[in-house]
Amino acid sequence: MPSYELITTPEALVRALKALDGTPLLALDTEASSFHRYQERVCLVQLSDRERTLLVDPLAITDLAPLGTMLADPAMQVVIHDADYDLRILAKYHRIRVENVFDTLVAAELLNEPEIGLAALLLKYQGVKVDKKFQKADWSERPLPAPMLDYAAGDTANLIALRDILEEKLHEKDRWTWVQEEFALLTDAPFNLPAEEEPAFLKMKGAKMLKPHQLAVFREVHGWREGLAAKMDRAPFMVFGNEALLSLATEPPRNIQEVLNRKGVNTRLLQRHGQELMEAIERGLQLPKEEWPRIPRPKRWDRDDDYEERLKRLKQVRDRLTLAHDLRPGIVAANQMLMDIARTLPGDLQALAAIPGIRRYQVEHFGADLLKAL
């Protein structure tokens, strides 16, 4: 296990960051509470340079501004595996912007690694075996036991060495500019999030399969669960399981006993809150038809008899390029991108480059072939 220093005071954080001042590379990871708690929090920040590892406790140090200043320095490259979530929660809860990112997962994708998980990459390139037993642990508990701290320190201790290996391979394949483009997009992403338009109850898996009258019930019971989870500060699915919640909409129970007979229901919870649940179900059942929630219809396109044939040709070209360049299909062009190309019919590379979401390297290396398919 790597050695580490646990940082729990503002003064210790300032001292520790001063020791890191000027380092060109810093590995970073975070542990959050979203799997166990309703209120998402950053519960631990792991930092490693080539010699030392720091574990910073944001529940003890609420002001991480000194860390934010360091991570915003473009001269320091911050190495993260699967950076999207870490960057979003640091931005959301601590207003931290990481300016210069190296995401080892993105690098592995661009190299078409067969397995892109951190454990698989560390085992393949460094012979390091990662124990994932604390992956879904409750990181909001305090004090954190020593085995969990050891596990957390291991997440970043070997990350810089892995980054070095992947960078060398990217240069060998002449894909360094590709990965730089992807990293720049990661840096900006937490600050360009789309506005939340879809109601929370529709985001749950299976909700969009419900009929409007069932959605009326589901919206009410989902709201009941959210309110209860917020009061208990527990993840909603731990309060009342997703499958059981959906069943309340598809087969509304007539009484609490019928709810208790269903799989995965917490008896003690229903003894306390069952009446409120039954009231929520009744509100959904009594809702007038004109007030039933409706699922927004997807955008309708004008009839185009040749669209499907163009899309088929584009996929054939994409598959050929994928094999020729040893890439994942989505790196050449994701299915949605191919659909946009087939519908908008760009006439040249400049028009292709204007399609939202397309990368410069995709236009440069694959654009001409994709346009020929049209």
HELIX and SHEET records of a PDB file:
HELIX    1   1 PRO A   10  LEU A   20  1                                  11    
HELIX    2   2 ALA A   65  LEU A   71  1                                   7    
HELIX    3   3 ALA A   83  HIS A   94  1                                  12    
HELIX    4   4 THR A  104  LEU A  110  1                                   7    
HELIX    5   5 LEU A  118  GLN A  126  1                                   9    
HELIX    6   6 ALA A  146  ALA A  157  1                                  12    
HELIX    7   7 LEU A  159  GLU A  172  1                                  14    
HELIX    8   8 TRP A  176  ASP A  188  1                                  13    
HELIX    9   9 ALA A  189  PHE A  191  5                                   3    
HELIX   10  10 ALA A  200  LYS A  203  1                                   4    
HELIX   11  11 ALA A  207  MET A  209  5                                   3    
HELIX   12  12 PRO A  212  MET A  232  1                                  21    
HELIX   13  13 PRO A  236  VAL A  239  1                                   4    
HELIX   14  14 ASN A  242  THR A  250  1                                   9    
HELIX   15  15 ILE A  256  LEU A  260  1                                   5    
HELIX   16  16 THR A  267  GLN A  286  1                                  20    
HELIX   17  17 LYS A  289  GLU A  291  5                                   3    
HELIX   18  18 TYR A  307  HIS A  325  1                                  19    
HELIX   19  19 PRO A  329  VAL A  332  1                                   4    
HELIX   20  20 ASN A  335  THR A  344  1                                  10    
HELIX   21  21 LEU A  349  ALA A  353  1                                   5    
HELIX   22  22 ARG A  360  LYS A  372  1                                  13    
SHEET    1   A 6 GLU A   5  ILE A   7  0                                        
SHEET    2   A 6 THR A  53  VAL A  56  1                                        
SHEET    3   A 6 VAL A  42  SER A  48 -1                                        
SHEET    4   A 6 LEU A  25  ALA A  32 -1                                        
SHEET    5   A 6 GLN A  77  ILE A  80  1                                        
SHEET    6   A 6 VAL A 101  ASP A 103  1                                        
END                                                                             
